[in-house]
Amino acid sequence: MAMNWYGRIGGENASEAEKHNIRLCQRRCMASPTLCFVCVQNAGRSQMAAAFARRECERRGVEATVLTGGTDPAAAVHEEVLETMQAVDIDLSGREPREISTDELGSCDVVATMGCSTLSLADVETRDWALPDPEGKPPDRVREIRDRVRDRVTALFDELERTDAFDAGREHEAR
């Protein structure tokens, strides 16, 4: 059986306060922030957001762990999302919607929901971007949603750079 991170340090019977302190320490010591993008089906907005986040990491030369998932994953990424993302040279054809666990969410620095969640996590910055679902929408509407997702991701990265969230990774690499 796999043991979680705090289980190795504080034992399986670690108190919630001990787990909280260990998670905070883990985040401070990590080389990069962990970002998660969540929607119900993980077949549209959250997939777009994760793809744009990975592109921002490359563009800015920074590191971040990017997660995405849903509470009730669809069988596949929506066709209209695949086509719209392909138009900006992002191929999501190999991506599969997946369920995200509470443990994964709890390990994140920032969790962005797409407008379909009342998610509340202790010690995790949670944002609701309130974006419409692209499923079944006409191409021009899906493009608008895609562009709003891209703009939100770009703004998040701007904010993280202003707060030096990526500097720990740069300092770690320099050592």
Residue, then its C-alpha position, 0 to 999 in steps of 0.5 A: m500500500a502506498m503511504n502518503w507524504y505526511g504518513r512517512i513523516g508524522g505516521e499514519n496517526a498524525s493529527e490534523a494540525e500536524k498534517h496541516n503544518i507538514r503540508l505548509c512546510q512542504r509547500r514552502c520547500m517545494a521548487s514550484p507551485t502546484l496549480c489545479f484546474v477543475c470542472v465537473q466533466n474535466a472535458g472542456r474548460s479545465q482541460m483548456a486551462a491546464a494546457f494554457a498553464r503548461r504553455e505559460c510555464e514554457r513561455r516564461g521559463v518557470e516551473a509549476t506542477v499543473l493538475t486537472g480533473g473533474t468530479d464526474p469525468a466525461a468519457a472524452v474531451h469535448e470535440e468542440v474544445l479539441e477543435t478550438m484548441q487546435a486553432v491555437d496550436i494546442d493538441l488535446s487529442g491525447r488528453e483524457p478526463r479524469e477524476i480529481s481526488t481530495d488529497e490531490l486538491g489538498s496538495c495544491d497551492v491554487v485551485a481554480t474551478m470553472g464555475c461549477s463548484t462550491l469547493s472549499l479546501a482548508d489551506v488552499e487558495t480556491r478561485d471560482w472563475a465562473l466560466p460558461d461550459p463550452e459543450g455544445k456551443p457554436p465555434d464562435r462561442v467556444r473561441e470566446i470561452r477559450d480566450r477567457v480561459r487563456d486570459r485568466v491563466t495569464a493573469l494567474f501567472d502574472e500574479l504568481e510572478r509578482t508574488d515570487a511564487f516561481d522564485a523558489g524553483r529558480e533558486h533551487e535550480a541555481r544551487 
